[in-house]
């Protein structure tokens, strides 16, 4: 049963699932994790509430041959605090996104921290909120495409890429 699993393990599994789904190009699956949650940047902007809003943020993601963004999310310093009585948990971790786009060297394109809150629902643990703290920004042009300031739409795509955020 979902409630029988170790809460800390269940929370860590959600943190890892998000990274793995993005790296696999499963943008729908990554957004699904926020069916009952919000996602926002510590740099501001409106919180994205629910799966559909979170999914829209991935539209500019460039997917290459094989249907992936050719990224690897590396997670570290994962700290989880569980209040089993309340059925809630929180976590903090660091992340680095590595990317090797076609014809490019492997490089870090983003590094920062995730601050998350979780709750135990009828089907197990789930995200309540993710706050992304993007501390270090690299060249994201082959990951998110080039965008005009304030626009969610890509201006151009790298040769060899597929449609941004295909569904």
C-alpha positions in Angstrom: 0.0 0.0 0.0 1.2 3.6 -0.7 1.1 4.5 3.0 3.3 1.5 4.0 6.4 2.8 2.2 9.1 4.6 4.2 8.1 8.3 3.8 11.7 9.5 3.3 12.2 7.0 0.5 8.9 8.0 -1.2 9.9 11.6 -1.1 13.4 11.0 -2.5 11.7 8.8 -5.3 9.6 11.8 -6.3 12.7 14.1 -6.4 14.5 11.6 -8.6 11.5 10.9 -10.8 11.3 14.5 -11.8 14.9 14.6 -12.9 14.7 11.3 -14.7 11.5 12.1 -16.6 13.0 15.4 -17.8 16.2 13.8 -18.9 14.2 11.1 -20.8 12.2 13.8 -22.6 9.0 12.7 -20.8 7.8 16.3 -20.3 4.2 15.1 -19.7 5.4 12.7 -17.0 7.4 15.5 -15.3 4.4 17.8 -15.3 2.2 14.9 -14.0 4.1 15.0 -10.7 2.5 18.4 -10.1 -1.1 17.4 -10.6 -1.8 18.6 -7.0 1.1 21.0 -6.7 2.6 24.3 -7.6 5.9 25.0 -9.3 7.7 28.4 -9.2 11.0 30.1 -9.6 12.6 32.0 -6.6 13.4 34.7 -9.2 9.7 35.6 -9.4 6.8 35.2 -11.8 3.5 33.6 -11.2 3.4 30.2 -9.6 2.4 27.4 -12.0 -0.5 25.5 -10.5 -1.3 22.0 -11.6 -0.1 19.6 -14.3 -1.2 21.7 -17.3 0.4 24.9 -16.2 3.6 23.1 -15.3 3.6 21.3 -18.7 3.3 24.6 -20.6 6.7 25.7 -19.1 8.4 22.9 -21.0 7.2 24.0 -24.5 10.5 25.7 -25.3 12.6 22.6 -24.3 14.5 21.3 -27.4 14.2 17.5 -27.9 16.8 16.0 -30.1 17.0 12.7 -32.1 15.8 10.0 -29.7 13.3 12.4 -28.1 15.4 13.6 -25.3 16.9 17.0 -24.4 20.3 15.3 -24.1 20.6 16.4 -20.4 21.5 14.7 -17.2 20.2 16.2 -13.9 22.7 15.5 -11.1 21.1 15.8 -7.7 23.1 16.2 -4.4 22.9 17.2 -0.8 19.3 15.8 -0.5 17.8 16.6 2.9 14.4 15.4 3.8 12.3 16.2 6.8 9.1 14.2 7.4 6.3 14.9 9.8 4.6 11.5 9.7 1.8 12.5 12.1 0.8 15.5 9.8 1.5 13.5 6.6 3.8 16.2 5.3 7.4 16.5 4.3 9.9 19.0 3.0 13.2 18.7 1.2 16.1 20.7 -0.1 18.7 19.6 -2.6 21.1 20.9 -5.1 21.0 20.1 -8.8 23.3 20.6 -11.8 21.9 20.1 -15.3 24.6 18.8 -17.8 23.9 18.8 -21.5 25.7 17.5 -24.6 23.8 18.8 -27.6 24.8 17.4 -31.0 28.2 18.7 -32.1 28.8 20.3 -28.6 31.0 19.5 -25.7 29.4 18.3 -22.5 28.7 21.4 -20.3 26.8 22.5 -17.3 23.9 24.6 -18.4 22.2 25.2 -15.0 22.9 24.7 -11.3 20.8 25.6 -8.3 18.6 24.3 -5.6 15.1 22.7 -5.2 13.1 23.5 -2.1 10.1 21.2 -2.0 7.1 20.5 0.1 5.1 17.2 0.0 1.9 15.7 1.4 0.7 12.2 1.7 -2.5 11.7 -0.3 -4.8 8.7 -0.7 -2.4 7.4 -3.4 0.8 8.1 -1.6 3.2 11.0 -1.4 3.0 13.9 -3.9 4.4 17.3 -4.5 2.7 20.3 -2.9 5.2 22.9 -4.0 8.6 23.1 -5.8 10.6 26.4 -5.6 13.5 26.4 -8.0 16.5 28.6 -7.1 18.5 28.9 -10.3 21.8 30.0 -8.9 24.1 29.6 -11.9 23.1 29.9 -15.5 25.1 28.6 -18.4 24.3 28.5 -22.1 20.7 27.4 -22.2 20.2 28.1 -26.0 20.5 24.4 -26.9 18.2 23.4 -24.0 15.4 25.9 -24.0 16.1 27.5 -27.4 16.4 31.2 -27.8 13.6 33.3 -26.4 12.7 36.9 -26.6 12.8 38.6 -23.2 9.4 37.9 -21.5 8.3 35.5 -24.2 7.6 31.8 -23.6 8.1 31.1 -27.4 11.4 30.0 -28.9 12.8 32.4 -31.5 15.0 29.9 -33.2 16.0 26.2 -32.9 19.4 24.5 -33.2 19.9 22.5 -36.3 19.0 18.9 -35.7 16.5 19.5 -33.0 12.9 18.4 -33.0 9.9 20.6 -32.2 10.2 22.3 -28.8 8.4 20.3 -26.1 6.6 18.0 -28.5 3.6 16.2 -27.0 
